[in-house]
């Protein structure tokens, strides 16, 4: 069976997840209603320090990143470009491989939970994000992690 073409939305029961990760730093995941510039802009502005360099692929949703106060560099997957060494030092500074790897891990981690309700998806994302961000810090962050998970859980009104 083939799925529907195009990008998912919350209304189509395939909510997109915006993922951002600092090189060697923290992962931030946001569940979005759709993939539009006005939807992702607040998440980007709240997460990324103004003036930072933002690496993305060539998807048009990121076209306004420079207008939002960032230096924007892209890799063009359409031209089979996956990484680029702009300064000639032998290191590919421009790539999105880190976040793509994290997203691949997230999909693999969610796959056994087929049919996951959108109601619980924020909790799964919060848990995955927390586990990713503390993986090198050991048990010293167990209590803060539990607090994060408990405060991120969706409220059950009834």
N, C-alpha and C positions, 0 to 999 in steps of 0.2 A: 504494500500500500504506500502510495505517495502522500506526503503531507501537503497542505496548502502552501502556495508560493508566497513569498513576502516575509516581512518581519512580524513578529508576534506583538500582541497587545494584551492588556489585562482583560479587555472585553472579549477577546477571542480565546481566553483561557490559556494563553501562552505569554505571560507577562515578561517583558525584557528585564534583564539585570544589567545595570551599569556597574562595571568594575573598574577601580582605579588602584594602582599600586605604585608606590615610590620605589625607585631603584634601591634595592636592599632594605626597604622599609615596610610600612604597614599597608595592609590590604583594606580597602573600603568597598563594600557592595551596597548598591541601592536598587530596590525593586521599583520599577517605573511602570506607569500606565501605558506608555507608548515610547517610540523612538522619534522624538521631535526635539528640535533645539530648545524650545521653551520648557520642555520637560527636564532635559539634562542640565540646563544652565545653572539652576540653583544648587544642584548637587556638586557640580564642578566648582562653583564659586565658594561654596561652604567647605570644600575638601582641599582644594589645591591653592597654595599661597600665590598671590598675585605676582606676576613677573617670572614664574617658573617656566621651564621648558616642558611642554606637553607633547608626547609622542602618540600618534594615532595612525590608524590606517587611513586610506583616502576616502572613506565614507563621508558623504556630504553633510551629515549631521554635525560634524566637527568644524565646518567652514567658518563659523563665527568665533572660534577659540581665540584668535588674535585680537578681535574686537573686545573680548571679555578681559583682556589684560595679560595674555600669556604669549610666550614664544611658541609657535606651533611648527612641528616638523612631522612629516609623514613618510610612511613607506607605502609603495604602490603595489598592493597584492595583485591587482589586475594586470600589471606588467611583470608578475612573478618576482617582485622584489620583496624580500623578507627582512633584510637588514642592510645597513649602509654605514660605511666608514667615511664620515664627512671631513675629518681633519687629517686623514692619511697616516694615523699612528698605528694602524693594524687592529684597532678595536672597533667593532660595529656599535657605535653610540646610538644610532637611530634604529629602533625596532620596537615591536610590541609583543615580543616573544614571552616576556615575563607574565603579562596579564593573560595572554592566550593560553599559556601553560596552566595558570591558576584556573581559568574557566574550564579547561579540559578536565582538571581534577574535580572541579565542582560538578560538572555533568556526570562524570563517572561515579561520584559519591551519591548523587541524587537518583541515578538510574534505577537502583533496586527499589526505590520508593515510587514506583509507577503510579500515576493517578494522584499524586500529591495535591492536596487541597490548597488553593491560593490562600486560604485562611492561615495555614501553618507554614507556608513558604517563608515568610519573614523570619520565623524562628529558626528554620533550617539554615537560612542564609547567615543569620547572626551567629549561630553555632559554628558554621564553617569558617566564617571570618575570624571569630575569636580563636579557634584552634589554629588557623594559619598564622595569626599574629603572635601567638605565645609559644609556638612550636620549639623555639630555641631557648626559652626562658625557664623551663622546668616548672616545678610545682609552686614556685613562689607567687605565681599569678592565679592559683586555683580559686582563691576566695574572690578576687576581682572578676574572674571569668564567670563564676556562678552568679555574682551580683548582676553582671551584664546580661546574662541569659534570663534571669528572673525578671529584670526590668524591661527586656525586649519582647517578652512573651505577649501574644495578643490577649486582650482581656475578654473574658467570657461573661457577657452581661447576664446570663441566666443560669 
